[in-house]
C-alpha cells in the first residue's frame, strides 16, 4: 500500500486464514497473530476470516475473533472449501462476467 502511496494509517484489511495449515482446525503455531500485531503497529486494523478456525478457541488463545467479511483481503492460508468465502459487496456495483448478464 505504501509503495502505491495509499494511506495505510487507519486502513482495514481482511486476512483470510488463521489456522496453522490448510484443511485443519489447528491454531497452534499460527503466525497470523504476529501479522495482526505488526499491522497494528502501522495503525492498520486486520480482521481475520477462516472457516476452519474455532471462533471460541481463537478468541481465548489469541484475542482474535474471526469475522464474516470486509472490503479488502489478503489470502494467508489455502483451504479446500465448498464455494467461495462470503465476501460482501458493501454497496459496490457488481460487474458481470463475460457472457453473463
Buried (B, 14 or more C-beta within 10 A) or exposed (E): EEEEEEEEEEBEBBBBBBBBEEEEEEBEEBEBBEBBEEBEEEEBEBBBBBBBBBEEBBEEEBEBEBBEBBBEBEEBBEBEEEEEBEBEEEEEEEEEEEEEE
